[in-house]
Amino acid sequence: GTKTAVPSGVGVETAQLRGCPSTEGTARPAPNCFSSTVPKPTGSDQLYYVAPFAYAGKDAAQAMKELVAVAMVYTPGQAKIDAGGWKIVKQTDKYLYIQFESGGIGYIDDMEFMLDDAKQLVLLRSASRTGFLDFSVNAKRVNWFAAALAARGGWTTRPITPDDHPDYFNQNG
């Protein structure tokens, strides 16, 4: 809930975001996290991979400005998630960290973006702090940002779909 501490490793680690940690004694990540930091996995390990967002025709400063502008219009309760609101916790010229709160229960999720201007990519990570399943909350959140950025022009994003992540959607309903 709201008293849950920020997990260790949230933030930029060695010029990249962390991946999705294994939870509850399992050998693989729980289906409540997506990260584009790790190399694209194959098979069931694809459960937690999300493709980075790509930008063109703008520099890192403009890409960050657009990313923050999109975050600022994020509506709590969209797709029946994050009804408790959100806040930007940290912002630098290449990093954005946002916390989202569920309605009623008060669970906090962490979402991070990191710009790689040399490749014109935005790495991202969206993860629940507690529990095993996320009831598709992280996919909905990532997909909202993907659609909002793509609508601005100059962004290439790929949504999280049941075709690409069947295990995630089968487990989260």
Secondary structure, DSSP 8 states (H G I E B T S, - for coil): -TT----TT-S-BTTB-----B-TT-SSB-TTEEESSS----GGGGGGB---EEE-SS-HHHHHHHHHHHHHT--TTGGG--TTEEEEEEE-SSEEEEEEE-SSS--EEEEEEEEETTTTEEEEEEEESSSS--TTHHHHHHHHHHHHHHHHSSEE-----TTT-HHHHHHH-
